[in-house]
Amino acid sequence: MSIQLDHIVINTQFETDTAARLFEGLGFQLTPRGSHPTLGSINHLMVFEHAYLELIGLPRGGDKVRQELIDSPIGLNGLVFASKDAGTTRDAVEKAGFDAQPVQNFARPLTIEGQEYEARFSAVRLALDSFAAGRVYFCQHHTPELIWRKNWLYHPNAVTGIVELTVASTDPRATRERFDRLGAIDGDFALTAADTATLAARFGELSQVGAERIERFAAVTLRSSDPQIVAARAASLGLPHDSTSQRTVVALPAFGALIEVVA
C-alpha cells in the first residue's frame, strides 16, 4: 500500500512546558495546550499544510499516566502515517507481517474562537518493538478541519513543512527495508536511514546529540524560505547550531534530537 506522513512526535514526558518554550523560541507557532482525557497525555502541535510536529507529554501530578510515554525515550520518538480507515489499515499492517494493537479511538477537547469542539481520532499502533528507532503508528482524523486551521499554518520562522526524517541505525539497509514493508511513501516526505559515519558526515559534531541511543529517530528536516531565521533564534537561545545561507541545523540536547531547516 502507499502511505503518507501524518505527523512526527516529540516525546517530552514531564517537560512539555520546557519543550513548548524552546520551540516557540525557535519561531514556531504552537497550538494551545491540548489534552487526551482517556489517555492521560497533553500536547501542542506545530501545524503545516500537509503534516505537523507534535509535542506530547504528561501533566505533572496527573491522576492518569500514559505508560508508553514513560517507557519511550524523550525526544523524537514517533513516526505517524495517515490512515483513511483505521480498520482497513490495521488489516494491511498485519498482512505486511507486523503486530498491531487493536484500533484505539480517542478524542481531544478544544476551544476555537470561544466555541467548544472535540477532535476525534482512530489510531493503529504497531507493537513497541516493531522498530528499534521509535514508535510507529497510523492515525485517522475524523475531524481534520479542527487541526488544519489556516491561522495555525503560519510560523514566524518561515517553516512551511516536514520534508525528511533521518533514522540512525547500525544496519541502514535492513532498517529501510523494514520500513518499506509498511508501504511506499507518497508525497514530498523522505525517510532516510543512516549509520554513525553517515550521520557524522552530514551533521558534523552535532550528530553526537542523542548518540547514546544508536537506533533512534535522529533528525527531522523542515522546509523554510529562510533558514537563517532559525539560526538567529537558535543563537539567541544558546543552542548548538551550524548554519549556511541555505541550511541550518539546530541541536536540542535536552531532547536528544536535531532539527534541520533547509531552503
C-alpha positions as CSV (number, residue, x, y, z in Angstrom):
1,M,0.0,0.0,0.0
2,S,1.0,3.6,-0.4
3,I,1.4,5.7,2.8
4,Q,1.7,9.4,3.6
5,L,3.2,11.2,6.6
6,D,0.6,12.5,9.1
7,H,2.9,13.8,11.9
8,I,6.1,13.3,13.8
9,V,6.0,13.1,17.6
10,I,8.5,14.5,20.1
11,N,8.1,12.8,23.5
12,T,8.5,15.4,26.2
13,Q,7.5,13.3,29.1
14,F,7.1,15.7,32.0
15,E,9.0,18.6,30.3
16,T,6.2,19.7,27.9
17,D,6.4,23.4,29.1
18,T,10.1,23.4,28.6
19,A,9.8,22.0,25.1
20,A,7.0,24.4,24.2
21,R,9.1,27.4,25.3
22,L,12.0,26.1,23.3
23,F,10.1,25.6,20.0
24,E,8.3,29.0,20.4
25,G,11.8,30.5,20.9
26,L,12.8,28.9,17.6
27,G,10.0,30.6,15.9
28,F,7.2,28.1,15.7
29,Q,3.6,28.8,16.4
30,L,2.2,26.3,18.8
31,T,-1.4,25.4,19.2
32,P,-2.8,25.9,22.7
33,R,-2.2,23.0,25.1
34,G,-4.5,20.1,24.5
35,S,-5.2,17.0,26.5
36,H,-6.3,13.4,25.8
37,P,-8.5,12.7,28.9
38,T,-8.8,8.9,28.2
39,L,-5.1,8.5,27.5
40,G,-3.6,10.8,30.2
41,S,-1.4,12.9,27.9
42,I,-1.1,16.6,26.9
43,N,0.2,18.1,23.7
44,H,0.9,21.1,21.5
45,L,1.1,21.0,17.7
46,M,3.1,22.8,15.1
47,V,0.8,22.5,12.0
48,F,2.0,22.8,8.4
49,E,0.0,22.4,5.2
50,H,0.2,18.6,4.9
51,A,1.6,17.3,8.3
52,Y,2.6,18.5,11.7
53,L,5.0,18.2,14.6
54,E,3.5,17.2,17.9
55,L,5.0,17.8,21.4
56,I,3.4,15.1,23.6
57,G,3.9,14.7,27.3
58,L,2.4,14.1,30.7
59,P,1.0,16.6,33.1
60,R,2.8,16.8,36.4
61,G,0.6,15.4,39.2
62,G,-1.9,13.9,36.7
63,D,-4.1,11.0,38.0
64,K,-3.6,9.0,34.8
65,V,-0.2,8.1,33.3
66,R,0.2,7.2,29.6
67,Q,2.7,4.4,30.2
68,E,4.0,4.2,26.6
69,L,5.4,7.8,27.0
70,I,7.2,6.8,30.2
71,D,8.6,3.7,28.6
72,S,9.8,5.5,25.5
73,P,12.8,7.8,25.3
74,I,12.5,11.5,25.4
75,G,12.8,13.3,22.1
76,L,11.9,12.3,18.5
77,N,10.1,9.1,19.2
78,G,7.0,8.8,17.0
79,L,6.5,8.5,13.2
80,V,2.9,8.6,12.3
81,F,1.4,7.9,8.9
82,A,-2.1,8.9,7.7
83,S,-5.0,6.4,7.6
84,K,-8.3,6.8,5.7
85,D,-9.8,3.9,7.6
86,A,-8.2,2.6,10.7
87,G,-9.7,-0.9,10.5
88,T,-8.5,-1.4,6.9
89,T,-5.1,0.0,7.8
90,R,-4.8,-2.5,10.7
91,D,-5.5,-5.4,8.4
92,A,-2.9,-4.1,5.9
93,V,-0.3,-3.7,8.6
94,E,-0.8,-7.2,9.9
95,K,-0.8,-8.6,6.3
96,A,2.7,-6.9,6.0
97,G,3.9,-9.0,8.9
98,F,3.7,-6.5,11.8
99,D,1.9,-6.9,15.1
100,A,-0.7,-4.2,15.6
101,Q,-2.7,-3.2,18.7
102,P,-6.5,-3.0,18.4
103,V,-7.8,0.2,16.8
104,Q,-7.7,2.9,19.5
105,N,-10.4,5.6,19.3
106,F,-9.9,8.8,21.3
107,A,-10.7,12.4,21.4
108,R,-9.3,15.8,22.4
109,P,-11.5,18.7,23.5
110,L,-10.5,22.1,22.2
111,T,-11.9,25.6,22.2
112,I,-11.8,27.7,19.0
113,E,-13.0,31.3,19.0
114,G,-15.0,30.6,22.1
115,Q,-16.7,27.5,20.8
116,E,-16.2,24.0,22.3
117,Y,-15.3,21.2,19.9
118,E,-14.0,17.7,20.0
119,A,-11.2,16.5,17.7
120,R,-11.6,12.8,17.2
121,F,-9.0,10.2,16.1
122,S,-8.5,6.5,15.5
123,A,-5.0,5.1,15.8
124,V,-3.4,1.9,14.7
125,R,-0.3,1.4,16.8
126,L,2.4,-1.1,15.9
127,A,3.8,-3.2,18.7
128,L,6.5,-1.1,20.5
129,D,9.3,-3.5,19.4
130,S,8.4,-3.2,15.7
131,F,11.1,-0.6,15.1
132,A,14.1,-0.1,17.3
133,A,14.3,3.6,16.5
134,G,10.9,4.5,18.0
135,R,7.1,4.2,17.9
136,V,5.4,3.9,14.6
137,Y,1.6,4.1,14.1
138,F,-1.2,5.3,11.8
139,C,-3.7,8.0,12.6
140,Q,-7.2,8.5,11.1
141,H,-8.5,12.0,11.5
142,H,-12.3,12.2,11.8
143,T,-12.2,16.0,12.3
144,P,-9.2,17.2,10.2
145,E,-10.8,20.7,9.9
146,L,-10.1,21.2,13.7
147,I,-6.4,20.5,13.2
148,W,-5.5,22.1,9.8
149,R,-6.8,25.6,10.5
150,K,-5.5,28.4,8.3
151,N,-4.4,30.6,11.2
152,W,-2.2,27.8,12.6
153,L,-0.2,27.3,9.4
154,Y,1.9,30.5,9.8
155,H,5.2,30.3,11.7
156,P,7.4,33.3,12.4
157,N,10.5,31.3,11.4
158,A,9.0,30.8,7.9
159,V,8.9,27.0,8.2
160,T,6.3,25.5,5.9
161,G,6.6,21.7,6.1
162,I,8.3,18.5,7.0
163,V,10.5,17.0,4.3
164,E,12.5,14.2,5.9
165,L,13.1,12.1,9.0
166,T,16.6,10.6,9.4
167,V,16.8,7.3,11.3
168,A,20.1,6.4,12.9
169,S,20.8,2.6,12.5
170,T,23.6,0.1,12.7
171,D,22.1,-1.5,9.6
172,P,20.6,1.2,7.4
173,R,19.7,-1.2,4.6
174,A,17.8,-3.5,6.9
175,T,16.1,-0.6,8.6
176,R,14.9,0.9,5.3
177,E,13.7,-2.5,4.0
178,R,11.7,-3.0,7.2
179,F,10.0,0.4,6.8
180,D,9.4,-0.3,3.1
181,R,7.3,-3.3,4.2
182,L,4.7,-0.8,5.6
183,G,4.3,0.7,2.1
184,A,5.7,3.1,-0.4
185,I,5.8,6.7,1.0
186,D,3.9,9.2,-1.2
187,G,4.4,12.9,-1.3
188,D,7.4,15.1,-0.6
189,F,8.4,13.3,2.6
190,A,11.6,11.2,2.6
191,L,12.6,8.6,5.2
192,T,16.4,8.1,5.4
193,A,18.3,5.5,7.3
194,A,22.0,6.3,8.2
195,D,24.8,4.8,10.2
196,T,27.1,6.7,12.5
197,A,29.6,7.6,9.9
198,T,27.0,8.9,7.5
199,L,25.4,11.0,10.3
200,A,28.8,12.5,11.2
201,A,29.5,13.4,7.6
202,R,26.1,15.1,7.3
203,F,25.7,16.8,10.7
204,G,29.3,17.0,12.0
205,E,29.8,17.3,15.7
206,L,26.1,17.9,16.2
207,S,25.5,14.3,15.2
208,Q,26.7,13.3,18.7
209,V,23.5,14.7,20.2
210,G,21.4,11.7,21.2
211,A,24.1,9.3,20.1
212,E,23.9,7.3,23.3
213,R,21.0,5.6,21.5
214,I,22.4,4.1,18.4
215,E,19.0,3.2,17.0
216,R,16.9,6.3,17.0
217,F,15.0,9.0,15.1
218,A,17.9,11.3,14.9
219,A,16.8,14.4,12.9
220,V,13.7,15.9,11.4
221,T,14.2,18.1,8.3
222,L,11.9,21.1,7.7
223,R,11.4,23.4,4.8
224,S,11.7,27.2,5.2
225,S,12.1,30.2,2.9
226,D,14.8,31.5,5.1
227,P,16.8,29.0,7.3
228,Q,18.7,32.0,8.8
229,I,15.7,32.9,10.9
230,V,16.0,29.7,12.8
231,A,19.8,30.2,13.0
232,A,19.4,33.6,14.7
233,R,16.8,32.3,17.1
234,A,19.0,29.3,18.0
235,A,21.9,31.7,18.7
236,S,19.7,33.8,21.0
237,L,18.7,30.7,22.9
238,G,22.3,29.5,23.2
239,L,21.6,26.2,21.3
240,P,24.3,24.4,19.4
241,H,23.8,25.0,15.7
242,D,25.5,25.1,12.3
243,S,24.3,27.3,9.5
244,T,24.8,28.3,5.9
245,S,22.6,30.5,3.8
246,Q,20.6,27.5,2.6
247,R,20.6,25.3,5.7
248,T,20.5,25.5,9.5
249,V,21.0,22.5,11.9
250,V,20.0,23.0,15.5
251,A,20.8,20.6,18.3
252,L,18.3,20.1,21.1
253,P,20.5,18.5,23.8
254,A,17.6,18.3,26.3
255,F,15.6,16.2,23.8
256,G,18.4,14.3,22.1
257,A,17.5,15.4,18.6
258,L,18.4,17.6,15.7
259,I,16.2,20.0,13.8
260,E,17.4,20.6,10.2
261,V,15.9,23.5,8.3
262,V,16.5,23.8,4.5
263,A,15.6,26.3,1.9
